[in-house]
Amino acid sequence: MNVRISRSLGMVAVLYFTANFNAQNKTNDTLPKEQKIEEVVMIGYGTQKKSNVTGAISSIKASDIENAPNAGRPEQVLQGRAAGVSVISNSGQPGTAATVRVRGITSFGAGSNDPLWVVDGIVVDGIGWLNQSDIESMEILKDGASAAIYGVSAAKGVILITTKKGAKGRMNLSYNGFFGVGSAARKLDLLNATQYATIMNEANANDGHAPMFANPSSYGNGTDWQKQIFNSAQRQSHEFSINGGNDKSTFYTSFGYYDQEGIVLRDISNYKRINARFNSTHKVFDFLTIGQTFAYTHVKAQGISDNNEFGGPLSSAINLDPTTPLVVTDIASQPFPSDYINNANIVRDPNGNPYGISHYVSKEMSNPLAFQEIQRGRYRWSDDIVANVFGDWKINKNFSFKSSVNGKLSYWGNQAFTPKSYLSSANSFSTNSLFREIQKKFEWNTENTLTYQNKFGLHSLNVLLGQGYYEYNISYGQNTTYKNLPTNDWQEASFNFDIAPTDKTSNAWDGKETHKASYFARVVYDYDNRYLFTGTVRRDGSSKFGRNNHWGTFPAMSLGWNVSNESFWPENNVVNSFKLRGGYGVLGNDAIADFQFANFLVAGSNYTFGDNIIHVGYAPSTLENPDLKWERTSQLNIAADLKIFRNFNLSVDVYRKKSTDILRQVEVPGYLGLINNPWRNIGDMNNDGIEVSLGYKKNWGDFGISANGNFGYLKNEITRLEGGKEYVNFASFQTLGTVSRLQVGQSYGSFYGYQNLGLFQNQAEIDAYRNSNGGLIQANAKPGDFKRLDANGDGKIDEADYVNLGNSVPKYTFGLTLNMNYKNFDLMIFAQGQAGNKIFQGLRRLDIPESNYQTAILDRWTGEGTSNTVARLTKDDPNQNYTRMSDYYLQKGDYVRLKLVQIGYTLSKDVAKSIGASKIRFYVTGENLVTFTKYTGYDPEIAGADTFGIDRAFYPQARTFLFGANVQF
């Protein structure tokens, strides 16, 4: 049993059980040392001995992650375990995917930076459907030489996942399960009601306005909105598997159930998943093996809007004024009773009392508990079936042929009931509605490979020839909306109600199918395990691109030299093995929407002609671009692998990754009347990096220790933009406008804005800040305002003075896993982190002056010498202290997180045997125990879609407490 203990603000308690049942007595399968098989890794369409690998491949085995609790998303187990692989949580909300980046940023878009996922040879668009416990191994192909076998889709890196298979011998029955409760690890320090009223009055006074509140101290602490939205949350998982086989057939079957509530308003933030898998192989003849994999996943989830400053319970809890009550029991006592009297659809609590409505903070902001009530009838769902069948024909001792058919069938949709409700003057619904959407997508491919393998003398040769055909996005969708249902209860809402035809609307659409054909070849050669060579070429044709660029060729090669296998290498106890390797490859990136090179006519441009009758009109959607082509990424990798002092394994990789012809939409003049901006190949970008992996393993009698650490350094730089542009605007934020750019010579999505030079402490300092003509540089400034850097020296402050304020992409990533055991005790510690990046803290609604503040505002300037970092309070803000981008909004994103600590104890074999078990292990585990960071938001682990490092109220991750047991029979 596992127990995780947290001593901080939040705690998750999880009870974890594991049971294995063996149908036969355990056999002794221990091999003599000289017979043990050398470790192999997946390399795409085959395997290779790890000692002879010439590319940059990181491998994660089931044993590396088997003690990690099921996190609901399998990609999260990659975090901190592979050098050069950045895994950043998009949200702590249950079921949310993580952002995975392999060796930096490859392109300017979101999906175009996601790695290629290949599960049991099946190319899939994500792995959220995959059960973490079914994973046997994960290989990350990081460099061009390794990934080139996947051609046009490999520039972002390739992650190969192999699921568990059966093994001949005993039949194993296994059960794994846990149950737990969780809560938030951190909350923000926000102003209480008295502080808020004082601050608002001060801001009004500084602008020459009357105070908002007559007696701030009378409000006390007021409403703690964070306390209202954060809750404990249950989490449970149950998994059952059977595997076994004989000389002819093997099988692996698993069933899983996962259920997790969110730590923010759990009634509308939860995730449920059901998994089933069946894998089998059958040796029909000595020369023919057939097999299949089959996985089914059903998901049903509810979720709140997070990382969105424009509404949602997290943003509302941060911004709502604490003077507004949670629930109103005496309407007459409220300063604005009309808000409650004049609105029949006001949302009420179970006792019939109206939920409090802020008169100061409105727009999308609303009482979170009232918001929860109108969201109860909303959920999303999905059904995924991923399967393949294959046949492997051994023609003779040298030749073999493999053919497979692979596919993924997905159904997904959502349903939402919106009741008649009044949350605020800006957020109300006078009619109710029921919405349902269903979509279907089917993708399939077939691949055929012919392999020649031979060893003659000291020479070893493996030649692969392959062909593939792929069809994507065979899809359709439809939705229906019913309005004015005769019920306002989400539990009673149904499409079976007979309502007026005018209250029914529906839409339907078909997807645009795309196709790809591929031919590929690879040669792997080694001489006496000393001189190693791998050469690869792939040619891909895709319907995604223009008629002038349907086909592309992607070559690669790599070399290796096992120096320590040379006769001149002396046997020694310092450097026991030494391998040099290097490679170069050209990869592609086709991760854009379908048919972006084409110009389709679309309806909607209606017109009148002659008799003034409106006719349906069609207009071009965009500009045609027959020269549109895929991005090309070339990558050079030079590396060394060493084993030193018998117990240390060290790998060092140095790489340069250069992306050219990067795809992005470009802005065109509005008078062209286009619906969509056209796509073009507009830029180039470099990623230079260093990766270091160090492992150690040693046993002294009853004590053993192993440690694996990794470190990655990345320098990202944009080198060209179309038309000689110096920059293009990137992310924006509320009234600040653009906060980051794609700028030549700088990192992807770097922050840009004013550089503050402190605060003007008095009028004399304002008067002294003049240009060459004697004019005031900041004429609107008052004492206590920010002093801005006149970066271009033109004597005035405007956006031409924006300077680079820091990277959004981390420069450094690192992870450490430590395992120790003494007799029956074992200990595991896992930590990870990142550094060298900035975070834009965008938690406050800048367009609502009355939004609440964090308590850092209490250090604002109130007179000469009181502060040099936080400007005076003002709502009018004539100096634009808070309404223009500056380094005031940026904080360091560095952090180190103690992700997992586990202590286990295994009972003696005699005790286990007394109850019919072969092994019983108990353990306690702590997850997300502590995070060392200077960032003041919920969590420094900030990702996003196509932007990094902008915190718009991320859903925080939970700290966990877990107690569990492993039992084998």
Steps between C-alpha positions, in 0.01 A plus 500: 500500500621848413460808716586851387535765766500875448567754771400808302175669406351214304493125525390207285452162665513204264465133589680279251463122468679261266439126482652239265354151477709227330308203368815286505793469733776748433785356298862595529570694183832645614760473224870451552686826461651406166153421356329827594368692203641846441252786533332602175308815409230572245629699202188511283400193296748294700735473796873544557748412772543803722879472482484542121250786482643796308213745548369700795236276656372522857331187633255469789402152610199375694726448803579874498136602542326204663502664845383837367128546579268506201471870416216462252718616207783264396721771348557642848727206590756644256549807716854530632603156375666577163756769418379746238133410547289773658167392650294784646156461652231697320279488806440315825145432382436124476558352157684801355784424258854619560710696250787281377794653312800306373816711463327833502255678274493385138233722350286810564174317565348284773424157356802534273726473806348182642709186456389212280345228715532140380334231714574140399581628153177702475539874437248676726414864570551472876515243780232620742311175432796285607517335844832578668518150650488341153829662393798267464747759370526851357779601262551865407671544163653843547748560218465512124680172438268305733173664401554517122335162448170688566578773244253782454350478851819455703647848544344542845646173623348154505381311808462126454284318752486123532219350704532188710480158339454155646789263566507125485495322831284567802173689477494819705191669639562849634294766672615853569288761669506812710265744662585846620403853590680814389509876550686806379868537584500879481265798505555863410535775759207726410373813670228451761196728505651768725822514300305505174277790608806693620685446173199599285451817700868586462487450121195724476664766716815497282277567197305775676182293540275437799568189710310178415459384860407713800654277768742236366566344842133407535530236229737277696654212304202467268459209256794272433407397147791254473370317805166461323639341185779276631392167640624154584475264204475123481713297263485129431634246250438130455689284252477130426718308254557144386797388295673179408554258216689204364739423214227574244294788640533779755248755616462805723159629609429794729203692631519834677280755671626846600298768678634837615325803641648845458621709792305797361120461517508122474133478401587652161867398476548124477626227271402135456668251269440132419770301317510155345792344310569168333838422337593162362752324276468158339766290335288337231796333330870502568531766231181702570398701806182704514375732769288792594458779751164642600422781742170661592465810715190686616530840667238719661610829652392837624732795508518864591650773289858551620799694374246756388484841658164563335278311740490162668501429874877529547521840339187614680634388839817701439332815375169529687492756778492345850232749610235307305338224711491138388126475569254779579261429786378859548448677167397827665841529667687488170638824354338418164181300574364550148750240372299237690147640486471571126634170364263203510763256369756572769686184605429381852659259747320185628336712775350739246736789575646686200870471442686827546548724195790744481404850402865596450655206311275386219542416131582126482574481874229334707442329834679163457235301687223653290706419192531141621122466520443589134786275382376174649334381181820514293742221415718368220562140399706291262533142379829392343582170335863452399599170340726326256554158350833380367667204341873423517627253240852365539586422137835342585777551752586842352175644365177582680188687391255681727166649407262691727169681480451764770210723588339732750125559521386785721160629604477804722268780591350708774170596650407820677184624665485874563217596738329833520721685743631834618858516627559870434394769258765376256436128551138393474276272293133583448425167327629152564658271241624144457794435269648172379788440259634173360806451281664197344846452351664197348866480401680195368821394333677198369875439514715229346868437571756259362804438721830339410725405791830317481824459688810389312832495671542821694235675292138546601244643259133589529311647205139622522276591205152634573186644354202663664166650407305724741152655503406768749195694613223282362254687716167669551320693770160633592339696779151590614363772726154511662385825661220587739469158660211470749746431785785693653650193671803346327402154625166521322624661178445274198475507123175306536309817581265613225597860437431744219695446176630857525675403825694220330827554315751252365822494305702227330832477320739261335875493548759543227686177447874508448734230375866418523718243325849412618804296398789452738825309536762452768840332512659408835856369486763426759845353478609296798283714733757776443402698191131583471295651219132577451360655183134589447291658226126559485292649222156631590219626282217693664173651384542772762733701279484676165530332164858625468607332825309177545819299555798543729811296572652472848846341529713431808815320606689436823835350595629342817831379631527270800847618590526274803455192278826577320801283574700805605250589775645377828292326763466754782283598791445861395340502153354155450323568170509794262290563189500800269202562276376768266222546251326737262146481368235703322144476633162646410208663676152484348294580810264757350133479411406323179509664157634835616662545156157510333241773457147376568180688429287528812144616548405807699580788266134563412396775261200665334456524128232660287181450697673550836456133585781364716698231322743257660850612414833321498841657543861378520598398852868590459778535241622195313864402551608207278857540625409429863729228633587327821753633741843340490709448811862393473674376810864429580577292808842418649520288813700272727390211723727385782499252782739615770616354830293189421185654643444831319336537157543839335355630172564846361329628183561830322259593223392769257145487372418739215143548376445669163189603304295514820127515435277775636198700400581849377287811532360650182314831448137493606383643167573161338188371675648163593354286777832341597856625482710291258779263605855554384850376577626805687800436724800309633599410856788326681507286812846436643534279801698278732363193675665309782377174652681340793412172668652317795434153643678314779431230757678437831361186657147578619519863387452615142469838332422625151470857379413645163526869425460703184564858401413690184608843374315666212565816305214585267540777242287626212733573206269617220154638440337547161558825318789602720269578793670558833207355696136400494267538796418182685301465824282779637337564835194713576561875486878453485479392137800303374719356777726270296650486152662278245815711462805432288797434724285411801332195647156378393227703669736731691335762716517862386398819676623802691808469718424673829776706663335516839247761618502876489529590867419870461416767244865603471590158357219530244618848402858377465408219255517700177590442137767677296255778415427565865152348495368269767533137397206395722280807519202311646697350788445577865711407802460127559470415128735272307799656329533338156815439299516710182654209313528661156604841632235696311400697808156348549350180639295286263496141373813570297675480837396139560801281581555131554401415858581128509431154361174313537672171410713346780873482427566222751306185589609232744385192687636257760376156605662333802429142611645336811433170670618344825385146576121526484484881486502711183498873429427693182543876454412681178555872439477715188507863398590770250670838491595792279151617407258774598130473581246769419261512793168595346268413786331839540237648270661825394188626323306488828667756730313368803639145465666369813879504547754265651645627828820603321312821414530599867863585422389770253644851496325727750761771532862575429724204582217257582551284190706482183330197344119527538344811351241716673138395479290661230203403289535774240869405461617794283858366500377155394672331794269201491344522153812450286733202491812533713734286707267566797289205383789254466644264760766232492361160407780292657390216722607169650222263602521199726263304284499164671635344819421138577606274788413132476532187714474144372395232747713190529426213263395281791237750613372544144490125446295453816205671329565346159684795348844515343556866580340766718633855494370806683605854419434866574531763230494876481436673167558870425622539856679831456587740218793736533422811297474877523194510277198635689222343290339164560765300317817585304439207264333706228441365150236590244405432140728699271621727780709429808522679829176701508306430818135582445386316817633148454322223686753407775639151549419308816731380772439132573515259791496130416508171687517175309591137472640264237388140537593208273354151518 
